């Protein structure tokens, strides 16, 4: 050949390597590739464009692979209080809940009598046992397993791209 490619040849090439594009899209691509505006695409113009696309794809892949980790680490550093603050907040919350429940029990007892109050406290005891024996272990396991699950999901390029788009 002449060493140059026109729009028809570009469309044939793209079709042969698996890109199905409309004539309009191929024409737009040919206009971008044709740097010297001579209605033909030289080998050097095609290689320069291909090289730029490969570099751009490599940058996108690198961002996709490592982008979410950077965001997750920054969020964790920003949102995670000091361990002593977390412990103090947990104790304050627990004592607040205890005080509120004690007040509710007193009001309930005065209003409905001791027998009904006993039933209320028994139902709260069962609820607490359920929380400590079922719900808490599940939440702890999920909290420990979630980073591993996300890491495994993002090993798949398609899912990693979806997660990066969301973040």
DSSP file (Angstrom, degrees, kcal/mol; ACC not computed):
  #  RESIDUE AA STRUCTURE BP1 BP2  ACC     N-H-->O    O-->H-N    N-H-->O    O-->H-N    TCO  KAPPA ALPHA  PHI   PSI    X-CA   Y-CA   Z-CA
    1    1 A X              0   0    0      0, 0.0     4,-0.1     0, 0.0     0, 0.0   0.000 360.0 360.0 360.0-174.6    0.0    0.0    0.0
    2    2 A X        -     0   0    0      2,-0.3     3,-0.1     1,-0.0     0, 0.0   0.589 360.0-112.4 -81.5 -12.9    0.7    3.7    0.0
    3    3 A X  S    S+     0   0    0      1,-0.4    40,-0.9    39,-0.1     2,-0.3   0.466  89.5  94.8  89.3   1.9    1.5    3.8    3.8
    4    4 A X  E     -A   42   0A   0     38,-0.2    -1,-0.4    39,-0.1     2,-0.4  -0.865  60.9-148.6-124.3 160.3   -1.5    5.9    4.4
    5    5 A X  E     -A   41   0A   0     36,-1.8    36,-3.2    -2,-0.3     2,-0.1  -0.984   5.7-155.0-129.9 136.9   -5.1    5.0    5.4
    6    6 A X     >  -     0   0    0     -2,-0.4     4,-2.3    34,-0.2     5,-0.2  -0.421  42.6 -88.3 -98.9-175.4   -8.4    6.6    4.5
    7    7 A X  H  > S+     0   0    0     32,-0.3     4,-2.4     1,-0.2     5,-0.2   0.877 126.1  51.7 -62.9 -39.8  -11.6    6.5    6.5
    8    8 A X  H  > S+     0   0    0      1,-0.2     4,-2.2     2,-0.2    -1,-0.2   0.923 111.4  46.5 -64.3 -44.3  -12.8    3.3    4.8
    9    9 A X  H  > S+     0   0    0      2,-0.2     4,-2.6     1,-0.2    -1,-0.2   0.879 111.3  52.5 -66.3 -37.1   -9.6    1.5    5.6
   10   10 A X  H  X S+     0   0    0     -4,-2.3     4,-2.8     2,-0.2    -2,-0.2   0.913 109.3  49.3 -62.9 -42.4   -9.6    2.7    9.2
   11   11 A X  H  X S+     0   0    0     -4,-2.4     4,-2.3     2,-0.2    -2,-0.2   0.907 111.2  49.3 -64.6 -40.5  -13.2    1.4    9.6
   12   12 A X  H  X S+     0   0    0     -4,-2.2     4,-2.4     2,-0.2    -2,-0.2   0.925 111.9  49.0 -62.6 -44.9  -12.2   -1.9    8.1
   13   13 A X  H  X S+     0   0    0     -4,-2.6     4,-1.7     1,-0.2    -2,-0.2   0.939 112.0  47.7 -59.9 -48.3   -9.1   -2.1   10.5
   14   14 A X  H  <>S+     0   0    0     -4,-2.8     5,-3.2     1,-0.2    -1,-0.2   0.886 112.2  50.2 -61.3 -39.4  -11.2   -1.2   13.5
   15   15 A X  H ><5S+     0   0    0     -4,-2.3     3,-1.2     3,-0.2    -1,-0.2   0.895 108.2  53.1 -66.0 -39.9  -13.9   -3.8   12.5
   16   16 A X  H 3<5S+     0   0    0     -4,-2.4    -1,-0.2     1,-0.3    -2,-0.2   0.812 109.2  48.3 -67.6 -29.5  -11.2   -6.5   12.1
   17   17 A X  T 3<5S-     0   0    0     -4,-1.7    -1,-0.3    -5,-0.2    -2,-0.2   0.355 129.0 -93.1 -95.5   8.4   -9.8   -6.0   15.6
   18   18 A X  T < 5S+     0   0    0     -3,-1.2     2,-0.7     1,-0.2    -3,-0.2   0.510  83.6 126.8 104.6   4.9  -13.2   -6.0   17.2
   19   19 A X      < -     0   0    0     -5,-3.2     2,-0.8    -6,-0.2    -1,-0.2  -0.860  39.2-164.0 -99.6 112.1  -14.4   -2.4   17.3
   20   20 A X        +     0   0    0     -2,-0.7     2,-0.3    -3,-0.1    -5,-0.0  -0.842  23.2 165.4 -94.6 108.4  -17.8   -2.0   15.7
   21   21 A X        -     0   0    0     -2,-0.8    -6,-0.1   -10,-0.2    -2,-0.0  -0.922  36.4-112.8-126.6 149.2  -18.2    1.8   15.1
   22   22 A X     >  -     0   0    0     -2,-0.3     4,-2.4     1,-0.1     5,-0.2  -0.313  34.2-108.5 -72.4 163.1  -20.6    3.8   13.0
   23   23 A X  H  > S+     0   0    0      1,-0.2     4,-2.6     2,-0.2     5,-0.2   0.886 120.4  54.9 -59.0 -38.5  -19.3    5.7   10.0
   24   24 A X  H  > S+     0   0    0      2,-0.2     4,-2.2     1,-0.2    -1,-0.2   0.922 109.4  45.6 -62.8 -44.4  -19.8    9.0   11.9
   25   25 A X  H  > S+     0   0    0      2,-0.2     4,-2.5     1,-0.2    -1,-0.2   0.888 112.7  50.3 -67.1 -38.9  -17.7    7.8   14.8
   26   26 A X  H  X S+     0   0    0     -4,-2.4     4,-2.8     2,-0.2    -2,-0.2   0.908 109.8  51.4 -65.0 -39.9  -15.0    6.5   12.5
   27   27 A X  H  X S+     0   0    0     -4,-2.6     4,-2.3     2,-0.2    -2,-0.2   0.916 110.3  48.8 -62.3 -43.0  -15.0    9.8   10.6
   28   28 A X  H  X S+     0   0    0     -4,-2.2     4,-1.9     2,-0.2    -2,-0.2   0.922 112.5  48.1 -61.7 -43.6  -14.6   11.7   13.9
   29   29 A X  H  X S+     0   0    0     -4,-2.5     4,-2.7     1,-0.2    -2,-0.2   0.909 110.1  52.0 -62.9 -42.1  -11.7    9.4   14.9
   30   30 A X  H  X S+     0   0    0     -4,-2.8     4,-2.5     1,-0.2    -1,-0.2   0.889 107.7  52.6 -62.0 -38.7  -10.1    9.9   11.5
   31   31 A X  H  < S+     0   0    0     -4,-2.3    -1,-0.2     2,-0.2    -2,-0.2   0.885 111.5  46.4 -63.5 -37.9  -10.3   13.7   11.9
   32   32 A X  H  < S+     0   0    0     -4,-1.9    -2,-0.2     1,-0.2    -1,-0.2   0.911 115.7  45.4 -69.0 -42.1   -8.6   13.3   15.3
   33   33 A X  H  < S+     0   0    0     -4,-2.7     2,-1.9     1,-0.2    -2,-0.2   0.849  93.5  81.8 -70.8 -34.5   -5.9   11.0   13.9
   34   34 A X    ><  +     0   0    0     -4,-2.5     3,-1.0     1,-0.2    -1,-0.2  -0.511  55.4 171.3 -77.5  84.0   -5.2   13.1   10.8
   35   35 A X  T 3  S+     0   0    0     -2,-1.9    -1,-0.2     1,-0.2     6,-0.1   0.841  76.2  44.5 -64.9 -36.1   -2.9   15.7   12.3
   36   36 A X  T 3  S-     0   0    0      4,-0.2    -1,-0.2    -3,-0.2    -2,-0.1   0.371 103.5-128.6 -95.1   6.3   -1.9   17.3    9.0
   37   37 A X    <   +     0   0    0     -3,-1.0    -2,-0.1    -6,-0.2     4,-0.1   0.834  65.1 134.1  54.8  41.3   -5.5   17.4    7.6
   38   38 A X  S    S-     0   0    0      2,-0.4    -1,-0.1     0, 0.0     3,-0.1   0.214  77.3-110.6-103.1  15.4   -4.6   15.7    4.3
   39   39 A X  S    S+     0   0    0      1,-0.2     2,-0.3    -5,-0.1   -32,-0.3   0.573  92.2  90.4  68.4  10.5   -7.6   13.3    4.5
   40   40 A X  S    S-     0   0    0    -34,-0.1     2,-0.6   -33,-0.1    -2,-0.4  -0.978  70.6-135.3-135.5 150.3   -5.2   10.4    5.1
   41   41 A X  E     -A    5   0A   0    -36,-3.2   -36,-1.8    -2,-0.3     2,-0.1  -0.915  21.2-149.3-108.3 120.7   -3.8    8.8    8.2
   42   42 A X  E  >  -A    4   0A   0     -2,-0.6     4,-2.3   -38,-0.2   -38,-0.2  -0.410  26.9-111.3 -82.9 163.9   -0.1    8.0    8.2
   43   43 A X  H  > S+     0   0    0    -40,-0.9     4,-2.7     1,-0.2     5,-0.2   0.900 119.8  52.9 -59.1 -41.6    1.4    5.2   10.1
   44   44 A X  H  > S+     0   0    0      1,-0.2     4,-2.4     2,-0.2    -1,-0.2   0.882 108.4  49.7 -64.0 -38.8    3.1    7.7   12.4
   45   45 A X  H  > S+     0   0    0      2,-0.2     4,-2.1     1,-0.2    -1,-0.2   0.910 112.7  47.4 -65.2 -41.4   -0.2    9.4   13.2
   46   46 A X  H  X S+     0   0    0     -4,-2.3     4,-2.6     2,-0.2    -2,-0.2   0.917 113.3  47.4 -65.8 -43.6   -1.8    6.1   14.0
   47   47 A X  H  X S+     0   0    0     -4,-2.7     4,-2.9     2,-0.2     5,-0.2   0.897 110.5  52.2 -66.1 -40.8    1.1    5.0   16.2
   48   48 A X  H  X S+     0   0    0     -4,-2.4     4,-2.1     2,-0.2    -1,-0.2   0.919 113.5  44.4 -61.3 -43.2    1.1    8.4   18.1
   49   49 A X  H  X S+     0   0    0     -4,-2.1     4,-2.4     2,-0.2    -2,-0.2   0.928 114.1  49.2 -66.0 -44.8   -2.6    8.1   18.8
   50   50 A X  H  X S+     0   0    0     -4,-2.6     4,-2.4     1,-0.2    -2,-0.2   0.902 111.0  50.3 -62.1 -42.3   -2.3    4.4   19.8
   51   51 A X  H  X S+     0   0    0     -4,-2.9     4,-2.3     2,-0.2    -1,-0.2   0.916 110.8  48.9 -61.8 -44.4    0.6    5.1   22.1
   52   52 A X  H  X S+     0   0    0     -4,-2.1     4,-2.3    -5,-0.2    -2,-0.2   0.900 111.5  49.8 -62.9 -40.5   -1.4    8.0   23.7
   53   53 A X  H  X S+     0   0    0     -4,-2.4     4,-2.5     2,-0.2    -2,-0.2   0.894 110.3  50.4 -65.8 -39.9   -4.4    5.7   24.2
   54   54 A X  H  X S+     0   0    0     -4,-2.4     4,-2.2     2,-0.2    -2,-0.2   0.914 111.5  47.9 -64.8 -41.9   -2.3    2.9   25.7
   55   55 A X  H  X S+     0   0    0     -4,-2.3     4,-2.2     2,-0.2    -2,-0.2   0.917 112.4  49.4 -63.9 -42.6   -0.7    5.4   28.2
   56   56 A X  H  X S+     0   0    0     -4,-2.3     4,-2.3     1,-0.2    -2,-0.2   0.900 111.0  49.6 -63.1 -41.2   -4.2    6.8   29.1
   57   57 A X  H  X S+     0   0    0     -4,-2.5     4,-2.6     2,-0.2    -1,-0.2   0.879 109.3  52.3 -65.6 -37.9   -5.5    3.2   29.6
   58   58 A X  H  X S+     0   0    0     -4,-2.2     4,-2.3     2,-0.2    -2,-0.2   0.903 110.0  48.3 -65.1 -40.5   -2.5    2.4   31.9
   59   59 A X  H  X S+     0   0    0     -4,-2.2     4,-2.4     2,-0.2    -2,-0.2   0.922 112.2  49.2 -64.9 -43.4   -3.2    5.5   34.0
   60   60 A X  H  X S+     0   0    0     -4,-2.3     4,-2.6     1,-0.2    -2,-0.2   0.918 111.5  49.3 -61.5 -43.4   -6.9    4.6   34.3
   61   61 A X  H  X S+     0   0    0     -4,-2.6     4,-2.5     2,-0.2    -1,-0.2   0.905 110.7  49.9 -62.9 -41.3   -6.0    1.0   35.2
   62   62 A X  H  X S+     0   0    0     -4,-2.3     4,-2.1     2,-0.2     5,-0.3   0.916 112.7  46.7 -64.5 -42.7   -3.5    2.2   37.9
   63   63 A X  H  X S+     0   0    0     -4,-2.4     4,-2.8     1,-0.2     5,-0.3   0.908 112.6  50.9 -63.9 -41.0   -6.1    4.6   39.3
   64   64 A X  H  < S+     0   0    0     -4,-2.6     4,-0.5     1,-0.2    -2,-0.2   0.899 112.6  45.9 -63.8 -40.8   -8.7    1.8   39.3
   65   65 A X  H  < S+     0   0    0     -4,-2.5    -1,-0.2    -5,-0.2    -2,-0.2   0.871 131.7  17.0 -71.6 -36.9   -6.5   -0.6   41.1
   66   66 A X  H  X S+     0   0    0     -4,-2.1     4,-1.5    -5,-0.2    -2,-0.2   0.493 100.9  89.0-117.5  -5.7   -5.3    1.7   43.8
   67   67 A X  H  X S+     0   0    0     -4,-2.8     4,-1.8    -5,-0.3     5,-0.2   0.913  88.2  48.2 -64.0 -45.6   -7.7    4.6   43.8
   68   68 A X  H  > S+     0   0    0     -4,-0.5     4,-2.8    -5,-0.3    -1,-0.2   0.840 107.5  56.8 -68.1 -31.2  -10.3    3.2   46.3
   69   69 A X  H  > S+     0   0    0      2,-0.2     4,-2.7     1,-0.2    -1,-0.2   0.905 106.0  50.1 -66.0 -39.7   -7.6    2.2   48.8
   70   70 A X  H  X S+     0   0    0     -4,-1.5     4,-2.2     2,-0.2    -1,-0.2   0.929 114.0  45.0 -62.8 -44.6   -6.3    5.8   48.9
   71   71 A X  H  X S+     0   0    0     -4,-1.8     4,-2.5     2,-0.2    -2,-0.2   0.908 113.4  50.0 -66.1 -41.8   -9.8    7.1   49.5
   72   72 A X  H  X S+     0   0    0     -4,-2.8     4,-2.5     1,-0.2    -2,-0.2   0.914 111.3  48.5 -64.0 -42.3  -10.6    4.5   52.1
   73   73 A X  H  X S+     0   0    0     -4,-2.7     4,-2.6     2,-0.2    -1,-0.2   0.908 111.9  49.2 -65.4 -41.0   -7.4    5.1   54.0
   74   74 A X  H  X S+     0   0    0     -4,-2.2     4,-2.3    -5,-0.2    -2,-0.2   0.917 112.7  47.6 -64.7 -42.4   -8.0    8.9   54.0
   75   75 A X  H  X S+     0   0    0     -4,-2.5     4,-3.0     2,-0.2     5,-0.3   0.915 111.9  50.2 -63.6 -42.1  -11.6    8.4   55.2
   76   76 A X  H  X S+     0   0    0     -4,-2.5     4,-1.8     1,-0.2    -2,-0.2   0.928 112.3  46.4 -63.9 -44.2  -10.4    6.0   57.9
   77   77 A X  H  < S+     0   0    0     -4,-2.6    -1,-0.2     1,-0.2    -2,-0.2   0.897 117.8  43.9 -63.9 -38.7   -7.7    8.4   59.2
   78   78 A X  H  < S+     0   0    0     -4,-2.3    -2,-0.2    -5,-0.2    -1,-0.2   0.904 121.1  36.3 -73.0 -42.0  -10.2   11.3   59.1
   79   79 A X  H  < S+     0   0    0     -4,-3.0     2,-0.7    -5,-0.2    -2,-0.2   0.624  93.4  92.3 -92.1 -14.3  -13.2    9.6   60.7
   80   80 A X     <  -     0   0    0     -4,-1.8     3,-0.1    -5,-0.3     2,-0.0  -0.719  65.0-150.1 -88.3 114.5  -11.5    7.4   63.3
   81   81 A X        -     0   0    0     -2,-0.7    -2,-0.1     1,-0.1     5,-0.1  -0.295  36.5 -76.8 -74.4 167.0  -11.2    9.0   66.7
   82   82 A X    >>  -     0   0    0      1,-0.1     4,-2.2     4,-0.0     3,-0.5  -0.302  45.4-113.9 -58.9 145.3   -8.4    8.2   69.1
   83   83 A X  H 3> S+     0   0    0      1,-0.2     4,-2.4     2,-0.2     5,-0.2   0.858 116.8  53.3 -54.3 -38.6   -9.0    4.8   70.9
   84   84 A X  H 3> S+     0   0    0      1,-0.2     4,-2.4     2,-0.2    -1,-0.2   0.884 108.6  50.0 -65.6 -36.1   -9.4    6.5   74.3
   85   85 A X  H <> S+     0   0    0     -3,-0.5     4,-2.8     2,-0.2    -2,-0.2   0.916 110.3  50.2 -66.4 -42.6  -12.1    8.8   72.8
   86   86 A X  H  X S+     0   0    0     -4,-2.2     4,-2.3     2,-0.2    -2,-0.2   0.913 111.8  47.6 -61.6 -42.6  -13.9    5.8   71.4
   87   87 A X  H  X S+     0   0    0     -4,-2.4     4,-2.4     2,-0.2    -2,-0.2   0.930 113.0  48.4 -64.6 -44.9  -13.8    4.0   74.7
   88   88 A X  H  X S+     0   0    0     -4,-2.4     4,-2.5     1,-0.2    -2,-0.2   0.917 112.1  49.0 -62.1 -43.2  -15.1    7.1   76.5
   89   89 A X  H  X S+     0   0    0     -4,-2.8     4,-2.6     1,-0.2    -1,-0.2   0.893 109.8  52.0 -63.6 -39.2  -17.9    7.6   74.0
   90   90 A X  H  X S+     0   0    0     -4,-2.3     4,-2.7    -5,-0.2    -2,-0.2   0.926 111.4  46.6 -62.7 -44.0  -18.9    3.9   74.3
   91   91 A X  H  X S+     0   0    0     -4,-2.4     4,-2.7     2,-0.2     5,-0.2   0.909 112.1  50.1 -65.0 -41.9  -19.1    4.2   78.1
   92   92 A X  H  X S+     0   0    0     -4,-2.5     4,-2.3     2,-0.2    -2,-0.2   0.927 112.9  47.1 -62.2 -43.9  -21.1    7.4   77.9
   93   93 A X  H  X S+     0   0    0     -4,-2.6     4,-2.7     2,-0.2     5,-0.2   0.928 112.5  49.1 -63.2 -44.6  -23.5    5.8   75.5
   94   94 A X  H  X S+     0   0    0     -4,-2.7     4,-2.6     1,-0.2    -2,-0.2   0.935 114.0  44.9 -61.7 -45.7  -23.9    2.7   77.6
   95   95 A X  H  X S+     0   0    0     -4,-2.7     4,-2.6     2,-0.2    -1,-0.2   0.858 112.3  52.9 -68.6 -33.5  -24.5    4.7   80.8
   96   96 A X  H  X S+     0   0    0     -4,-2.3     4,-2.5    -5,-0.2    -2,-0.2   0.926 111.7  45.3 -63.7 -44.8  -27.0    7.0   78.9
   97   97 A X  H  X S+     0   0    0     -4,-2.7     4,-2.7     2,-0.2     5,-0.2   0.914 112.9  51.1 -64.8 -42.1  -28.9    4.0   77.6
   98   98 A X  H  X S+     0   0    0     -4,-2.6     4,-2.5    -5,-0.2    -2,-0.2   0.930 111.6  47.1 -60.2 -45.9  -28.8    2.4   81.1
   99   99 A X  H  X S+     0   0    0     -4,-2.6     4,-2.4     2,-0.2    -2,-0.2   0.912 112.5  49.5 -63.3 -42.6  -30.2    5.6   82.7
  100  100 A X  H  X S+     0   0    0     -4,-2.5     4,-2.4     1,-0.2    -2,-0.2   0.919 112.8  46.9 -63.5 -42.9  -32.9    6.0   80.1
  101  101 A X  H  X S+     0   0    0     -4,-2.7     4,-2.5     2,-0.2    -1,-0.2   0.878 110.5  52.7 -67.2 -36.6  -34.0    2.4   80.6
  102  102 A X  H  X S+     0   0    0     -4,-2.5     4,-2.3    -5,-0.2    -2,-0.2   0.925 111.0  47.0 -63.1 -43.4  -34.0    2.8   84.3
  103  103 A X  H  X S+     0   0    0     -4,-2.4     4,-2.6     2,-0.2     5,-0.2   0.915 112.2  49.9 -64.3 -42.5  -36.2    5.8   84.1
  104  104 A X  H  X S+     0   0    0     -4,-2.4     4,-2.8     1,-0.2    -1,-0.2   0.902 110.4  51.2 -62.3 -40.0  -38.5    4.0   81.7
  105  105 A X  H  X S+     0   0    0     -4,-2.5     4,-2.8     2,-0.2    -2,-0.2   0.913 110.8  47.6 -63.5 -42.9  -38.7    1.1   84.1
  106  106 A X  H  X S+     0   0    0     -4,-2.3     4,-2.4     2,-0.2     5,-0.2   0.943 115.2  44.5 -63.8 -47.9  -39.6    3.3   87.0
  107  107 A X  H  X S+     0   0    0     -4,-2.6     4,-2.3     1,-0.2    -2,-0.2   0.920 115.3  49.1 -63.0 -42.7  -42.3    5.2   85.0
  108  108 A X  H  X S+     0   0    0     -4,-2.8     4,-3.3    -5,-0.2     5,-0.5   0.913 110.9  50.3 -61.8 -44.0  -43.6    1.9   83.6
  109  109 A X  H  X S+     0   0    0     -4,-2.8     4,-1.8     1,-0.2    -2,-0.2   0.915 112.4  46.0 -62.3 -44.4  -43.7    0.3   87.1
  110  110 A X  H  < S+     0   0    0     -4,-2.4    -1,-0.2    -5,-0.2    -2,-0.2   0.894 119.7  41.5 -65.5 -39.1  -45.6    3.2   88.6
  111  111 A X  H  < S+     0   0    0     -4,-2.3    -2,-0.2    -5,-0.2    -1,-0.2   0.915 130.4  19.7 -77.1 -44.5  -48.0    3.3   85.7
  112  112 A X  H  < S-     0   0    0     -4,-3.3     4,-0.4     1,-0.2    -3,-0.2   0.515 106.3-109.0-111.9  -6.8  -48.7   -0.4   85.1
  113  113 A X     X  -     0   0    0     -4,-1.8     4,-1.6    -5,-0.5    -1,-0.2  -0.139  35.1 -74.7  97.4 165.0  -47.7   -2.3   88.2
  114  114 A X  H  > S+     0   0    0      1,-0.2     4,-2.4     2,-0.2     5,-0.2   0.824 122.3  57.7 -72.2 -33.4  -44.9   -4.6   89.2
  115  115 A X  H  > S+     0   0    0      2,-0.2     4,-1.7     1,-0.2    -1,-0.2   0.932 110.5  43.3 -64.3 -45.1  -46.1   -7.7   87.4
  116  116 A X  H  > S+     0   0    0     -4,-0.4     4,-2.1     1,-0.2    -1,-0.2   0.874 112.6  53.9 -66.7 -37.6  -46.1   -6.0   84.0
  117  117 A X  H  X S+     0   0    0     -4,-1.6     4,-2.8     1,-0.2     5,-0.2   0.899 105.0  54.2 -63.9 -40.3  -42.8   -4.4   84.8
  118  118 A X  H  X S+     0   0    0     -4,-2.4     4,-2.1     1,-0.2    -1,-0.2   0.909 108.8  48.8 -60.3 -42.2  -41.3   -7.8   85.5
  119  119 A X  H  X S+     0   0    0     -4,-1.7     4,-2.3     2,-0.2    -1,-0.2   0.893 110.6  51.4 -64.2 -39.7  -42.5   -9.0   82.1
  120  120 A X  H  X S+     0   0    0     -4,-2.1     4,-2.2     2,-0.2    -2,-0.2   0.942 111.2  46.5 -61.9 -47.9  -41.0   -5.9   80.5
  121  121 A X  H  X S+     0   0    0     -4,-2.8     4,-2.1     1,-0.2    -1,-0.2   0.861 110.8  53.3 -65.5 -34.9  -37.6   -6.5   82.2
  122  122 A X  H  X S+     0   0    0     -4,-2.1     4,-2.2    -5,-0.2    -1,-0.2   0.912 109.1  48.4 -65.0 -42.4  -37.7  -10.1   81.2
  123  123 A X  H  X S+     0   0    0     -4,-2.3     4,-2.2     1,-0.2    -2,-0.2   0.883 111.0  51.1 -65.8 -36.9  -38.3   -9.2   77.5
  124  124 A X  H  X S+     0   0    0     -4,-2.2     4,-2.4     2,-0.2    -1,-0.2   0.881 107.9  53.2 -65.5 -37.1  -35.4   -6.7   77.7
  125  125 A X  H  X S+     0   0    0     -4,-2.1     4,-2.4     2,-0.2    -2,-0.2   0.930 109.5  47.2 -63.6 -44.8  -33.2   -9.5   79.2
  126  126 A X  H  X S+     0   0    0     -4,-2.2     4,-2.4     1,-0.2    -1,-0.2   0.900 111.5  51.8 -62.7 -39.8  -34.0  -11.8   76.3
  127  127 A X  H  X S+     0   0    0     -4,-2.2     4,-2.4     2,-0.2    -2,-0.2   0.904 110.2  48.6 -63.0 -40.8  -33.3   -9.0   73.8
  128  128 A X  H  X S+     0   0    0     -4,-2.4     4,-2.7     2,-0.2     5,-0.2   0.896 110.3  50.8 -66.7 -40.6  -29.9   -8.3   75.4
  129  129 A X  H  X S+     0   0    0     -4,-2.4     4,-2.4     2,-0.2     5,-0.3   0.919 111.2  49.1 -62.0 -42.7  -29.0  -12.0   75.3
  130  130 A X  H  X>S+     0   0    0     -4,-2.4     4,-2.4     2,-0.2     5,-1.4   0.923 112.0  48.9 -61.7 -44.7  -30.0  -12.1   71.6
  131  131 A X  I  <>S+     0   0    0     -4,-2.4     5,-3.0     1,-0.2     6,-0.3   0.936 116.3  41.3 -61.2 -47.7  -27.9   -9.0   70.9
  132  132 A X  I  <5S+     0   0    0     -4,-2.7     5,-0.2     1,-0.2    -1,-0.2   0.818 123.1  37.6 -73.4 -30.4  -24.8  -10.3   72.7
  133  133 A X  I  <5S+     0   0    0     -4,-2.4    -2,-0.2    -5,-0.2    -1,-0.2   0.725 133.9  11.4 -96.0 -21.7  -25.0  -13.8   71.5
  134  134 A X  I  X5S+     0   0    0     -4,-2.4     4,-1.6    -5,-0.3    -3,-0.2   0.747 125.4  40.4-119.5 -59.2  -26.2  -13.4   67.9
  135  135 A X  I  ><S+     0   0    0     -5,-1.4     4,-2.5     1,-0.2     5,-0.2   0.923 113.6  50.0 -68.7 -46.2  -26.1   -9.8   66.5
  136  136 A X  H  ><S+     0   0    0     -5,-3.0     4,-2.6    -6,-0.2     5,-0.2   0.934 110.6  48.7 -61.0 -48.2  -22.8   -8.6   68.0
  137  137 A X  H  > S+     0   0    0     -6,-0.3     4,-2.5    -5,-0.2    -1,-0.2   0.898 112.1  50.3 -59.7 -37.1  -20.7  -11.6   66.8
  138  138 A X  H  X S+     0   0    0     -4,-1.6     4,-2.7     2,-0.2    -1,-0.2   0.931 111.7  47.3 -64.8 -44.2  -22.2  -11.2   63.3
  139  139 A X  H  X S+     0   0    0     -4,-2.5     4,-2.5     2,-0.2    -2,-0.2   0.890 112.4  49.7 -65.1 -39.0  -21.4   -7.5   63.3
  140  140 A X  H  X S+     0   0    0     -4,-2.6     4,-1.9     2,-0.2    -1,-0.2   0.924 112.2  48.0 -64.5 -44.0  -17.8   -8.1   64.5
  141  141 A X  H  X S+     0   0    0     -4,-2.5     4,-2.4    -5,-0.2    -2,-0.2   0.914 112.8  48.1 -63.8 -42.9  -17.3  -10.8   61.9
  142  142 A X  H  X S+     0   0    0     -4,-2.7     4,-2.6     1,-0.2    -2,-0.2   0.914 110.3  52.1 -63.0 -42.4  -18.7   -8.6   59.1
  143  143 A X  H  < S+     0   0    0     -4,-2.5     4,-0.5     1,-0.2    -1,-0.2   0.854 114.5  42.7 -62.1 -34.6  -16.4   -5.7   60.3
  144  144 A X  H  < S+     0   0    0     -4,-1.9     4,-0.5    -5,-0.2    -1,-0.2   0.848 120.2  41.5 -78.4 -34.8  -13.4   -8.0   60.2
  145  145 A X  H  X S+     0   0    0     -4,-2.4     4,-2.6    -5,-0.2     3,-0.2   0.733  94.4  79.6 -87.6 -23.3  -14.3   -9.6   56.8
  146  146 A X  H  X S+     0   0    0     -4,-2.6     4,-2.8     1,-0.2     5,-0.2   0.890  91.7  49.9 -58.2 -45.5  -15.5   -6.6   54.9
  147  147 A X  H  > S+     0   0    0     -4,-0.5     4,-2.3     1,-0.2    -1,-0.2   0.911 113.3  47.9 -59.3 -39.0  -12.1   -5.2   54.0
  148  148 A X  H  > S+     0   0    0     -4,-0.5     4,-2.3    -3,-0.2    -2,-0.2   0.911 112.0  49.5 -65.1 -42.6  -11.1   -8.7   52.7
  149  149 A X  H  X S+     0   0    0     -4,-2.6     4,-2.5     2,-0.2    -2,-0.2   0.925 112.0  47.5 -63.5 -45.0  -14.3   -9.0   50.7
  150  150 A X  H  X S+     0   0    0     -4,-2.8     4,-2.6     1,-0.2    -1,-0.2   0.905 110.6  52.6 -63.2 -40.8  -13.8   -5.5   49.1
  151  151 A X  H  X S+     0   0    0     -4,-2.3     4,-0.5    -5,-0.2    -1,-0.2   0.909 111.5  46.0 -61.2 -42.2  -10.2   -6.4   48.3
  152  152 A X  H >X S+     0   0    0     -4,-2.3     3,-0.6     1,-0.2     4,-0.5   0.888 112.6  50.6 -68.9 -38.6  -11.3   -9.6   46.6
  153  153 A X  H >< S+     0   0    0     -4,-2.5     3,-1.2     1,-0.2     7,-0.3   0.907 108.5  51.4 -65.4 -40.7  -14.1   -7.8   44.7
  154  154 A X  H 3< S+     0   0    0     -4,-2.6    -1,-0.2     1,-0.3    -2,-0.2   0.576  91.8  75.5 -77.1  -7.0  -11.8   -5.1   43.4
  155  155 A X  H << S+     0   0    0     -3,-0.6     2,-0.5    -4,-0.5    -1,-0.3   0.792  82.7  79.0 -68.9 -26.4   -9.4   -7.7   42.1
  156  156 A X  S <X S-     0   0    0     -3,-1.2     4,-2.6    -4,-0.5     5,-0.2  -0.740  83.2-144.4 -79.7 122.9  -12.0   -8.1   39.4
  157  157 A X  H  > S+     0   0    0     -2,-0.5     4,-2.1     1,-0.2    -1,-0.1   0.850  95.0  51.4 -62.2 -37.7  -11.4   -5.2   37.0
  158  158 A X  H  > S+     0   0    0      2,-0.2     4,-1.8     1,-0.2    -1,-0.2   0.943 114.0  42.6 -66.1 -47.4  -15.0   -4.7   36.1
  159  159 A X  H  > S+     0   0    0     -6,-0.2     4,-2.6     1,-0.2    -2,-0.2   0.883 112.3  55.2 -66.7 -37.7  -16.2   -4.6   39.7
  160  160 A X  H  X S+     0   0    0     -4,-2.6     4,-2.6    -7,-0.3    -1,-0.2   0.892 106.9  50.7 -61.0 -39.5  -13.2   -2.4   40.6
  161  161 A X  H  X S+     0   0    0     -4,-2.1     4,-2.1     2,-0.2    -1,-0.2   0.901 110.2  49.2 -65.5 -40.3  -14.2    0.1   37.9
  162  162 A X  H  X S+     0   0    0     -4,-1.8     4,-1.9     2,-0.2    -2,-0.2   0.928 112.4  48.0 -63.3 -45.4  -17.8    0.2   39.2
  163  163 A X  H  X S+     0   0    0     -4,-2.6     4,-2.5     1,-0.2    -2,-0.2   0.911 111.8  49.5 -63.2 -43.1  -16.5    0.8   42.8
  164  164 A X  H  < S+     0   0    0     -4,-2.6    -1,-0.2     1,-0.2    -2,-0.2   0.867 108.9  53.1 -64.9 -35.4  -14.1    3.6   41.6
  165  165 A X  H  < S+     0   0    0     -4,-2.1    -1,-0.2     1,-0.2    -2,-0.2   0.890 110.7  47.5 -64.7 -37.9  -17.0    5.2   39.7
  166  166 A X  H  <        0   0    0     -4,-1.9    -2,-0.2     1,-0.2    -1,-0.2   0.916 360.0 360.0 -68.0 -43.1  -19.1    5.2   42.9
  167  167 A X     <        0   0    0     -4,-2.5    -1,-0.2    -5,-0.1    -2,-0.2   0.482 360.0 360.0 -75.6 360.0  -16.2    6.6   45.0
